[in-house]
Amino acid sequence: MRYMIRFLWNATRGHHLAPWRSPYLLWRIETYTGVKMHQIGLLEFWEFTWRERKQLWRFLKWTGEMERYANPKARLSS
């Protein structure tokens, strides 16, 4: 869970309280859906998040696995 939160914190850098303004997340949504970044607002962001929640959860679990794989020493000290 720590790695998932860490990814979200890093992905929304500079936009922690307004993740729908994060250029990185907007770019990821654009590449996933084809909707242009400048067309994604608050409602479109939350609609996408709700609609794809299972896939997003799976992605966050995968990022945690990759983080643990990339940094095995961090897992031992935890």
Protein Blocks (a to p, Z undefined) as FASTA:
>chain_A
ZZmmmmmmmmmgoilmlmmlmmklmmmmmmmnopafklpcfklmmmmmmmmmmmmmmmmm
mmmmmmmmmmmmlmmmZZ
